[in-house]
Structures are given as C-alpha cells and as structure tokens.
Amino acid sequence: MLGTTYKESGINIQAGDETVEKIKALAKSTFNKNVLSGIGHFGAFYKIDLKKWKNPVLVSSVDGVGTKLKIAIAMNRHDTIGQDLVNHCVNDIAVCGAEPQYFMDYLAFGKLVPSKAEQIIKGFSIACKENNVALIGGETAEMPGLYDENEYDISGTIVGITEHGKIIDGRGVKKGDVLIGFTSTGLHTNGFSLARKILFEKFSVNDKPKLLDTTLGEELLKIHKSYLRLIRKLKEKISVKAFSHITGGGIVGNTKRVVPKNLKLKIDWNTWDVLPIFKFIQETGNVTDKEMREVFNMGIGLVAIVNKNDVDKTLAISEKINEKGIVIGEVIE
C-alpha cells in the first residue's frame, strides 16, 4: 500500500514547475543590463549603476490589490490585476521622487493553475515594461485549506532609487500652495469592499447599468493608472512641493500625509466631474458624501502641490502629455 502523497494534500509540485517554465520568458522580457540573475535562483541580483547616482537612497514599498481580486475571479479575467499591482507600487515610490528599478511578486493560490498564474504574471510583465522596471523574481505558493480552490492573493514589492537631495516629502509645503489633481481611471485598487457590498446585492459583474458604458465587471477592472511619466515630466521642469498618490483614505487622507501639521487642506469638490462609477455606487448604496470621499479617490488619482506661481506651467506640462490637470484646492492654515 502506497503512503499518502503531497499531491493528495492539495499541493501539485508539477504544476509549480510548469508555472515557473511558463513565466520565465515573461519575466526575462523585462530585464535590463542591471539584472544579474534569472528566474529560479534562491535570490535575485540587481546591480546599481553608481555612475548614474551621486548619493543614492533606496526607496521601497509593498502592497496588494485588496478585494479587487474578487472581481477578477468572478470575471475569470486575470491579465489586468498584475498591471494594477505594479502601477500601484510604482506610484507609491514615484511620489517620493524615486525612479523604480525592480519589482518582485508573491502569489498564493488555493489550487495552482499554471495558465491562470501565467495570465497574472503577463500583467506584471506588461506594466513592468511600460514603467521600465525589471521583474526579477517572486514566490508562488499553493495553500489549500487557507484559500478556496478558485481563490488567490497577490502582493508586490517595488524598489527604486533617488538622490538624497531630491527626496520629495512635502517639507517645503506652505500656506497658499495649490493642489492640482490628475484624473484616475476609476476605483484603481481601493474601496472594493464597500463597492462590492453595495453593488453585488443588486447586480452581477455582467450587468450593464445605465450610468456606465461597460459591464459592471469591466468597469471595476479598469487598470490602476501609472503616473510615473507625468511625475518625471513635472520634476524636470518644476520644483514640486509634494505629490500624493490617492489610495485608501481618499484625497484628504492621503494628501495630508505630505502637508506639515500646522497646515491643512481646502478642497473644492466641485472643480471636477466625478466619474460615473462613483455616482453609481453612491446612488445605489445611499452613501454620504463624507463616506465616499474618505473611501474612494472620486476620480482624482494623483495630487501635486505646487507654488501658486507654477500652476499654469504645471497644467501646460501635463496637457502636453495628455494628462488632465485640475486645480482642486489649496493649502491653508
């Protein structure tokens, strides 16, 4: 009589090996001259070009995409969620003044399906190439008993570099500085627990409500936007006081993190058109304005704080690269 096998417990080593083979080409397509290792080693190696940096500081961030995964699973569409994660992580360090260098991922499955993992990592590779970031390694785990068979979770770590003297942290923000907002594509990767609670009591992912021009599932899966190119352009031309990536906590909750404690924000909530998806959520769930503004980005995914004399220049620079900038408020005592 043969003993109990690892596969019988829910772990398929062969599926793991197959997944590694499927993703090698995707990961290598993001490599640059600084990557010194391939997929499969115990660690990943990345060389810093010290000729390019005088006084380099490493900047890192780790994040996930929350319950947006539930939408991807319900839609059986897994090629965009990886782009969400990379772009989210890139934005988090770009607003600090960092240039992203490499990205690493963690995937955990109830049951590892190599084709599904390949689609997720395809998303990673697309966004990594768009942001000029190397996907140098990661971990894939199979955990039956912790996740249902069709469920999975993902997280990612980004590492970037900035010059010590060019860190953007809001220290120079003063009374009278102006807040310029830049549009989001939708929920990005935050607020999905509330959105799902409200929407899926009445609708399915395949429904197409009147307020939306796509199905509900397609709307909710719109990719979290990368603001790296915009941030780079603005840094080149203007002394930006601070950037704020609008994630969980909304515009005020995130932007106050880069404003000195003796100052506060004055937001004019009527200066931009709220995206239809937010109107739909609010109307369906009878949600107060206060709650909406604390949970969602409300259509503004990035805020730049600049001197009032730099406002016109900021708007002109953003317009040249097809980014819509909107004056949404100011810094006050």
N, C-alpha and C positions, 0 to 999 in steps of 0.2 A: 504493500500500500504506500502510495506516494504521500509525502508530507504536504502541508498547506503551503501555497506559493504566495509570493509578494503580489502577483497579479490578481489573485483571488481576494486580496485585501483592498483592491481598488487601484493599485499602482502599476502602471504599464511602462516598464523601463524601455521597451522597444519604441513606444510612442514618443518618449522623451528623446531618444536617439534620432528618430525620424524628424522630430521638430527641429533639433539642432542643425541637421543637414539642410532642412528647408530654409532656415533663416540665415545661414552663413552668407549667402550671396547678397541678401538684402542688407545685412549689416556692413559687409565689405564695400558696398556701393556708396557708403557714407564716409569711408576712411579718407584721411589726408596724410600728408607726409609726417605728421607728428604721431600717428598711431604706430606703435611698435609691436603690437601683438594681434593675433587673430582670435576668432571666437573659439572657445574650448579650453583655454588655459585656466589656471586657478585664479589668476588676476589679470587685469588689463593694464597696459602700459601706454603712457601718453607723454611725449617729450615737450617741454615748454621751450619755445623759441626765445631765449634770453636776449637775443639781438633786437627783438621787437619791443621788449618791455624793459624799462629802466628800473622801476621799483614796483614789481608786480605784487598784487594781492589776489589771492584766490577767493572767489565768491561762489557759494553753492546753495542749492535749495532742493528740497524733496517734496513731492506732492502726489496726489492721486486725482481721480476724476469723480469721486463720490458715486452717488446713485444714478448718475447718467448712464452707468453701466447697465442698469435695469432696462433702459430704453434700447440700447444696442442689442441686448439679449432678446428682448421682445421682438425687435425688428429682424433678428438674425443677421445683423449687419455689423461687422467687426473691423472694417478697414478705416474708419474715421476716428475711433476712440483713441487710437495711438497718436494721431495728429493732435487731438485735444491735449493730451498729456504733455507732449513735447512742447507745444506752443505755450501752455500754461507755465511750465517750468522756465522756459526761455524768457518769458515776460517778467517773471519774478526776479531774475537777476539782472536783466537788461535795465529795469527801472533804477537799479543801484549804480548804473554806469558800467556794468560788466559786459565783456564780449564772451558769449558762450563758446566753450571749447568741445566738451564731450558730454554724452548722455548715457545713463545706464538704467536698465529697466528691471522690474520684478513682476512676474506673472504667477498667479496662483489659481489653479483650476480644481473643480470638483472631479472632473474627468478630462484629461488632456486629449484634445482632438487636434492633431497636427495641423490640419487645414485651417482651423479656427485661429490657432496660435500664429500661423503664418500671416493671416489677414491682419491681426493686431500689429504684428511687427512690421508688416508692409506699411502700415500707418506711421509707425515710428520712423521708418526709413524715409518716407516722403517728407515729413516735417523736418527731419534732421538735415536732409539735403537742401530744403528751402531756407533753413536757418544757418547753413554752413556749419553744422555740428556733426561730430563723429559719434556714431552709435558703437561703442567699443566693448560692451559686454552687458551681462544681465543674469538673471536667475529665473528658471521656470520650475514651479513646484506643482505637484499633484496631491491634493489633500481631501480625499473622500471622507465624509463624516463631518468635516468643517464647512464645506460648500456643497450645495446640491449639484447633481450631475451636470446640469447645464450652466451653472454659475461660475464666475471667475472674478478676480480682482486684479488691478494693476496699480503700480506706483512707479515713479521715476525719479532719478537724481540727476541734476544738471550741475556742471562745474564750469565756471568762467573765470576770466581774469580782467582786472582793471588796474590802472596805475594808482598808487597810494594817494596821490594828489588830485585824482579825478573821480573819487568816490562821490556819488550823488546821494545825499542823505537828508536834505532839507534844512540843514543848519543855517543857510542864508535866507530862508523864507522870512519875509517881513510883512507888516501891515500894508495893505494896498496892492500886494501882488495879486495877479489874476490867474484864475483857474480856467484852463482850456481843456475841454473834453473831446475825446475821439470815439467815434461810434463803435459799438460791438456788433456781432452777428446775431446775438440772441442771448440765451442764458449763459453761454460759454460753459463753465463746468460747476456752477454754483446755484443753489436754490432748488435742486431737483427733488429733494424730499418733499418740500411743500408743494411744488408743481405737480408731482405725481399724485399726492394725496387729494388735491383738488380736482385735477383733470380726469384721472382714471376711475373715479367713481361714476362718471357720466359718459366718458368717451373711451375709444380704443386708439391704439397707435395708427390704425389705418383710416380713421375718420378724417374728414377734411372740413373743419368748421368754416363758417362764412368769413370770419375775420382773417383767416390765413390763406395763403396762396399755394400751400403744400399740405400734405397729410400732417397730422399732429406729430407722428413719429419722425418724419423728415425734418420738421421744424425744430424739434427738440434735439436732433442730432447734428444741427448746423455746427460747423467746426469752430472751436475756440480760436480766435484770431491771434496771430503773432504781430506784435507791434515793434519788433526789432528794427526793421528797416526805417520806420518813422523815427524811432528813438535815436538811431545813428545819425539821421539827417539833421535832426534838431540839435543834437550835441555838437555837430560840426559847425553850426552857424550861430548858435545862441548859447548863452550861459543859463541853462535851465536850472531853476532853483531846486526843483524836485519833480519826480514822476510818481504816480500812484497807479498800480495795477488793480483794477476794480474786481475783486473776487467776493468771497463770503464776507458779509458785513456792509456791502454796498458802497456807494460813493463816499459818504461821510466816514463810515467806519474804517475804510482803508486809507483815505487821504489824510485824516487827522494823525496818522502814524508818522507822517513826514512834515508835520507842522509843529513848531515849538509850543510848549504847553501854555504859554501866556497868550496865545493867539487862537482864533477859531475860524471856522469856515462859514461863509454865507453863500448858500446855493440858490440860484434862481431856477426852480424846477420847471419853469415854463419856456425855457430857451431852446429846447429841442423836442422833437416829436418822439414820444415813447413808442417803441416797437409794438406792432400788433400782438405779439405773443404775450407781452406783459399786460396789455389791456385785457386780453382774453382770460388770462389767469385771474386777474383782479375781479373781473365781472363774474366769472364762473364761481369763484370762491368767496365773493363779497369781502375781499381783503382791504384793510385800511391802507391809505397812502403811506402812513408811517411804517407799517409792517412790510409793504412792498419795497420801500426804499432801504430798509435795513437788511433785507434778504437778497434782493436782486440788483444787478448793475443798471437796470432800467434803460438800457440802450447805450450806455457810456462805458467802454471797457478800459480806457486809459485816461488819466488826467495829467496834464503838465502844468506846473506852477511857474510862471514867468513874471519878470518885471513888466509893469504896465506899458513901458516904452517898447517892449519886444512883442507885443500882442500881434500887431499887423504882420510883422516878419514871420512869426510862428505860423500864422494862418496861411501866409503865402507859400512857405516852405512845404507845409503839409498838402496844400492844394496841388502843388506840382507833382506829387507822387500819389495823387488821387485818394488822399485821406481827408475826410471832412472834420475840420476843427471847429468847435463851437465854444464861445465864451459862456461859461456856465456859472460863474461866481467869482468871489474874491476872498482874500484873507483879511479878517478884521480883528480888532482887539476883543 
